Amino acid sequence: YRANLWQDSDYYCEVWCESRSIGGVILSDCQDLGVSLYPAGGFSSLTFVYEAAQQINQIADGKPVVIYYIGDYDPAGVTIDKSIEAEMRQHLDDNVDLTFERLGITERQIEDYDLPTKPRKEGDKRSLQVKSTVEAEAMPVRILRKLLRDAVECLLPEDALAVTKVAELNEREGLRQIAEAIDGVE
């Protein structure tokens, strides 16, 4: 059972990532924060992005939509999020205000966190500005999770997470008591 953490928020938020391995790293944070997680698996199928856009059209309810993306910093990785965003915008209703932000890996993060790089593959003509590559998995987990939590929590009303956790605890206890009472009836 989860209470709706986002009901009083001014935003609707999702998290997208390039791979399932990164998805596994941030899944518990996404669950705790009540945001949907979409591991895109590289360049997403048109159907996958279309269906996600249709879901946003139905549930955003006029709120600005913020999508955070985490992916590799390599010739393909720096274009995947742009591809997803472009495809998403084609299928969103005109009244949907979308902010699509690359949360990681960025060129600045490579410098700030001294992330290990590899040379780009020779002959790859995509994104020539990418001189060396960094996989998202190279970001220390605690830093990646903190970046995600800080970004998502900024979209929530103050203390919403703490208040929701207390409410969930009380509601679960009430449901447990009801279940015990029903179980005791013969």
Solvent accessible surface area in square Angstrom, and as a share of the most:
residue,aa,sasa,rsa
1,Y,129,0.49
2,R,102,0.37
3,A,24,0.18
4,N,94,0.48
5,L,8,0.04
6,W,24,0.09
7,Q,123,0.55
8,D,107,0.55
9,S,4,0.02
10,D,106,0.55
11,Y,75,0.29
12,Y,32,0.12
13,C,4,0.03
14,E,0,0.00
15,V,0,0.00
16,W,0,0.00
17,C,0,0.00
18,E,23,0.10
19,S,33,0.21
20,R,201,0.73
21,S,64,0.41
22,I,1,0.01
23,G,4,0.04
24,G,57,0.54
25,V,44,0.25
26,I,0,0.00
27,L,79,0.39
28,S,61,0.39
29,D,2,0.01
30,C,1,0.01
31,Q,105,0.47
32,D,34,0.17
33,L,0,0.00
34,G,40,0.39
35,V,11,0.06
36,S,44,0.29
37,L,33,0.16
38,Y,29,0.11
39,P,45,0.29
40,A,12,0.09
41,G,58,0.56
42,G,15,0.15
43,F,105,0.44
44,S,23,0.15
45,S,66,0.43
46,L,121,0.60
47,T,82,0.48
48,F,68,0.28
49,V,3,0.01
50,Y,97,0.37
51,E,102,0.46
52,A,3,0.02
53,A,0,0.00
54,Q,57,0.25
55,Q,73,0.32
56,I,0,0.00
57,N,32,0.17
58,Q,147,0.65
59,I,82,0.42
60,A,3,0.02
61,D,122,0.63
62,G,72,0.69
63,K,51,0.22
64,P,46,0.29
65,V,0,0.00
66,V,11,0.06
67,I,0,0.00
68,Y,14,0.05
69,Y,0,0.00
70,I,0,0.00
71,G,0,0.00
72,D,24,0.13
73,Y,22,0.08
74,D,32,0.17
75,P,7,0.04
76,A,22,0.17
77,G,0,0.00
78,V,14,0.08
79,T,42,0.25
80,I,4,0.02
81,D,8,0.04
82,K,134,0.57
83,S,49,0.32
84,I,3,0.02
85,E,41,0.19
86,A,56,0.43
87,E,32,0.14
88,M,0,0.00
89,R,116,0.42
90,Q,135,0.60
91,H,51,0.23
92,L,17,0.08
93,D,71,0.37
94,D,154,0.80
95,N,123,0.63
96,V,27,0.16
97,D,88,0.46
98,L,11,0.06
99,T,68,0.40
100,F,25,0.11
101,E,78,0.35
102,R,49,0.18
103,L,15,0.08
104,G,0,0.00
105,I,0,0.00
106,T,39,0.22
107,E,104,0.47
108,R,176,0.64
109,Q,20,0.09
110,I,25,0.13
111,E,131,0.59
112,D,86,0.44
113,Y,80,0.30
114,D,126,0.65
115,L,10,0.05
116,P,93,0.59
117,T,67,0.39
118,K,106,0.45
119,P,118,0.74
120,R,41,0.15
121,K,164,0.69
122,E,177,0.79
123,G,62,0.60
124,D,27,0.14
125,K,157,0.67
126,R,115,0.42
127,S,22,0.14
128,L,110,0.55
129,Q,121,0.54
130,V,1,0.00
131,K,149,0.63
132,S,39,0.25
133,T,15,0.09
134,V,2,0.01
135,E,80,0.36
136,A,1,0.00
137,E,80,0.36
138,A,32,0.25
139,M,3,0.01
140,P,53,0.33
141,V,76,0.44
142,R,180,0.66
143,I,24,0.12
144,L,2,0.01
145,R,86,0.31
146,K,122,0.52
147,L,45,0.22
148,L,0,0.00
149,R,57,0.21
150,D,68,0.35
151,A,17,0.13
152,V,0,0.00
153,E,69,0.31
154,C,109,0.65
155,L,21,0.10
156,L,18,0.09
157,P,49,0.31
158,E,161,0.72
159,D,95,0.49
160,A,16,0.12
161,L,30,0.15
162,A,62,0.48
163,V,99,0.57
164,T,15,0.09
165,K,88,0.37
166,V,92,0.53
167,A,34,0.27
168,E,7,0.03
169,L,122,0.61
170,N,98,0.50
171,E,73,0.33
172,R,105,0.38
173,E,69,0.31
174,G,27,0.26
175,L,92,0.46
176,R,110,0.40
177,Q,98,0.44
178,I,99,0.50
179,A,57,0.44
180,E,98,0.44
181,A,64,0.49
182,I,119,0.60
183,D,125,0.65
184,G,58,0.56
185,V,114,0.65
186,E,208,0.93
